[in-house]
Amino acid sequence: MTTDSQISGDKQIELTVANGGDRLDRFLAGQLGDVSRAEIQRWIKEDRVAVNGRAVRSSHKLATGDNVSLLRPPVVKQQIVGEPIPLDVVYEDVDLLVVNKPAGMVVHPAPGHAHSTLVNALLARDPDLAEVGGPERAGIVHRLDRDTSGLLLVAKTVPAYEILQRQFKTRRVQKTYLALVEGVVEVAEGRVEAPIGRDPAHRQRMSVLPESRGGRRAVTVFRVLQHYSARTSQQQHEVTLLEIDLLTGRTHQIRVHLAFLKHPVVGDRVYGRRRQLISCPRQFLHAMRLVFKQPETEQSLSVEAPLAEDLQVVLRGLVEQ
């Protein structure tokens, strides 16, 4: 039995398992008919799928009567074409390249964002990337939010794509971010271990949830770099600059964990304040460093990108404490 409802472009689909014994990803591929198992496995990793209200793995065996919930992304029907958009390539070799993505650029085409994405730019630069993970991927191995700037890793060959995906899956890629957060973070460093899943009340958002309610293990480590203050016409506000390592890769993980600590990212109007205390053009979050192994040589590579200029402007307007 299938029921569905439309939610802001995504479609909520509810399925009841008539005959148990099948893997979750295989079951969904058979029910949907128009999606590859690889794409379904990606949705499962993004916590878009729950069985009886809980997040499970692609290999989970279903039982008769199980309820399978899917938040299906909108389908992009138009052909994805290359567009000559300038790219800031900070590293490149025969197997891969690393792009410094500007804030405001969507990574993958979607309804409402069918053009001017990173995928369009990459396909214009190298049409052969359409063969690396499919034209909707163009070799991109991981993701950043539209309003997060910084480094993205792109494979140029299918073997490199598979190897780099395994590195991410086995958590051998070090991902370091800079974030400015509200308030004074009083400890010099810290570690957040709090499972994250789809917010049951707002399915477009993520939240800290116990594993019994669908949360997946999520670990974030942070270090305080500097305390600042910002004076407005009415009062003074304290903020803290953090360096953050993601030890897992859940959707919106940094933003959710910092909001959970009561130190939301400055400029984040989804998980923080709608009316921000200080002026910031977008969420103050920048992917500053990637450390990974070159797929062919296995040499360790460390690539960095300086803080984006719009965020540097914000820092220059603050007073160090």
Buried (B, 14 or more C-beta within 10 A) or exposed (E): EEEEEEEEEBBBBEBEBEEEEBBBBBBBBEBBEEBEBEBBBBBBBBBBBBBBEBBBEBEBEBEEEBEBBBBBBEEBEEEBBBBEBEBEEBBEBEBBBBBBBBBEBBBBBBEEBBEBBBBBBBBBBBEEBBBBBBBBBBBBBBBBBBBBBBBBBBBBBEEBBBBBBEBBEEEEBBBBBBBBBBBBBEEEEBEBEBBBBBBEEEBEBBBBBEEEBBBBEBBBBBBBEEBBBBEEEEEEBBBBBBBBBBBBBBBBBBBBBBBBBEBBBBBBBBBBEEEBBBEBBBBBBBBBBBBBBBBBEEEEBEBBBEBBEBBEEBBEEBEEE
